């Protein structure tokens, strides 16, 4: 399985948001702290948070 959603930090803010890999500027979920955005990205992919973090580690994003 590959990562289809990632998280980015909103420019000029301390807020993070999940987004599709192909569209990094278009939020796919609510703004929040990094952990909330990571949980939302995992939910959007349909996997658990620990599974999502393992995929990120394998990809080298963590």
Secondary structure as the mmCIF struct_conf table of DSSP 4:
data_model
#
loop_
_struct_conf.conf_type_id
_struct_conf.id
_struct_conf.beg_label_comp_id
_struct_conf.beg_label_asym_id
_struct_conf.beg_label_seq_id
_struct_conf.end_label_comp_id
_struct_conf.end_label_asym_id
_struct_conf.end_label_seq_id
STRN STRN1 UNK A 5 UNK A 9
HELX_LH_PP_P HELX_LH_PP_P1 UNK A 10 UNK A 10
TURN_TY1_P TURN_TY1_P1 UNK A 11 UNK A 12
BEND BEND1 UNK A 13 UNK A 14
STRN STRN2 UNK A 16 UNK A 20
TURN_TY1_P TURN_TY1_P2 UNK A 21 UNK A 22
TURN_TY1_P TURN_TY1_P3 UNK A 24 UNK A 25
BEND BEND2 UNK A 26 UNK A 26
STRN STRN3 UNK A 27 UNK A 27
BEND BEND3 UNK A 28 UNK A 29
STRN STRN4 UNK A 32 UNK A 32
HELX_RH_AL_P HELX_RH_AL_P1 UNK A 34 UNK A 45
TURN_TY1_P TURN_TY1_P4 UNK A 46 UNK A 46
BEND BEND4 UNK A 47 UNK A 47
HELX_RH_AL_P HELX_RH_AL_P2 UNK A 49 UNK A 59
TURN_TY1_P TURN_TY1_P5 UNK A 60 UNK A 60
#
